[in-house]
Amino acid sequence: MIELLAWAEPHPDLLALTEESAAAQSRQQAVVNGILGEFHESLAALEAARKQELLLQTRLLPQVELGFQSALAGYQTGKVDFATLLDAQRQIRQAGLDELKSRVERQMRLTKIECLAGESGGACRRPYRNR
């Protein structure tokens, strides 16, 4: 005699496997969402660093260099004291450091994007493994 009621209720092992599969899919989706979030955050930061670097190169550095040339000419003619000349030189160095920081930030973000995309040749640390 065929037992028809056996098909009415799923086997407990099947239910457990289905729940485990759903939980694994949820964990996988959470990892994907985390990686996508990091990707978009890094992409926005990359663009911000690129814009800041461009602004420093095209606006601030030329402006502080002109300020230094003006202070140097003023110092040579006795119209500006040495402290003003030093301050103008400090501004050039600070603008150069700011530009360098922007370059480093841009490169770090680009590297992170490459790591998230898997284009680093496996050299990146994956924060989402084995979670």
C-alpha positions in Angstrom: 0.0 0.0 0.0 1.3 3.5 -1.0 1.4 6.0 1.8 0.0 9.2 0.3 0.3 11.2 3.5 4.1 11.1 3.2 4.0 13.7 0.5 1.7 16.0 2.5 4.5 17.1 4.9 8.1 17.7 3.8 10.7 15.6 5.3 12.4 17.4 8.4 15.8 17.0 6.7 14.6 18.7 3.6 13.1 21.6 5.7 16.4 22.0 7.5 18.4 22.0 4.2 16.0 24.6 2.7 16.4 26.8 5.7 20.2 26.5 5.7 20.2 27.3 2.0 18.1 30.4 2.5 20.4 31.5 5.3 23.4 31.0 3.2 21.9 33.0 0.4 21.1 35.8 2.8 24.7 35.8 4.1 26.0 35.9 0.5 23.7 38.8 -0.4 24.9 40.7 2.7 28.5 40.2 1.6 27.6 41.4 -1.9 25.8 44.4 -0.5 28.8 45.2 1.7 31.2 45.0 -1.2 29.0 47.1 -3.4 28.7 49.7 -0.6 32.5 49.9 -0.3 32.9 50.1 -4.0 30.5 53.1 -4.3 32.1 54.8 -1.3 35.5 54.3 -2.8 34.4 55.5 -6.2 32.9 58.7 -4.7 36.1 59.3 -2.6 38.2 58.7 -5.7 36.3 61.3 -7.6 36.6 63.8 -4.7 40.4 63.2 -4.5 40.7 63.7 -8.2 38.8 67.0 -8.1 40.8 68.2 -5.1 44.1 67.3 -6.8 43.0 69.2 -10.0 42.0 72.2 -7.9 45.3 72.3 -6.1 47.3 71.9 -9.3 45.3 74.5 -11.3 44.3 77.1 -8.7 46.1 76.9 -5.4 49.7 76.0 -6.4 49.9 78.8 -9.1 48.4 81.3 -6.6 50.8 80.5 -3.8 53.8 80.4 -6.2 52.8 83.9 -7.4 52.5 85.0 -3.8 56.0 83.7 -3.1 57.4 85.5 -6.1 55.7 88.7 -4.9 57.0 88.3 -1.4 60.5 87.5 -2.7 60.5 90.7 -4.9 59.2 92.6 -1.9 61.9 91.3 0.4 64.6 92.1 -2.2 63.4 95.7 -2.3 63.0 96.0 1.4 59.2 96.3 1.4 58.5 92.9 3.0 60.2 91.4 6.0 61.8 88.0 6.1 59.0 86.4 8.1 56.6 87.2 5.3 58.9 85.6 2.8 59.1 82.5 5.0 55.4 82.3 5.3 55.0 82.5 1.6 57.4 79.6 1.2 55.6 77.7 3.9 52.3 78.1 1.9 54.0 76.7 -1.2 55.2 73.7 0.8 51.8 73.2 2.4 50.1 73.3 -1.0 52.5 70.8 -2.3 51.9 68.5 0.7 48.1 68.9 0.2 48.5 67.9 -3.5 50.6 64.9 -2.5 48.0 63.8 0.0 45.3 64.1 -2.7 47.4 61.9 -5.0 48.0 59.3 -2.3 44.2 59.3 -1.4 43.3 58.9 -5.1 45.8 56.0 -5.5 44.6 54.3 -2.3 41.0 54.5 -3.5 41.9 53.3 -6.9 43.7 50.3 -5.4 40.8 49.5 -3.2 38.4 49.6 -6.2 40.8 47.2 -8.0 40.8 44.9 -5.0 37.0 44.9 -4.7 36.8 44.2 -8.4 39.3 41.3 -8.1 41.9 42.9 -10.4 44.8 42.9 -8.0 46.1 39.4 -8.7 45.0 38.2 -5.3 47.3 40.6 -3.4 44.4 42.3 -1.6 43.1 41.5 1.8 39.5 40.5 1.5 37.6 41.7 4.6 34.5 39.6 3.8 36.1 36.1 3.7 34.9 33.6 6.2 32.3 35.7 7.9 
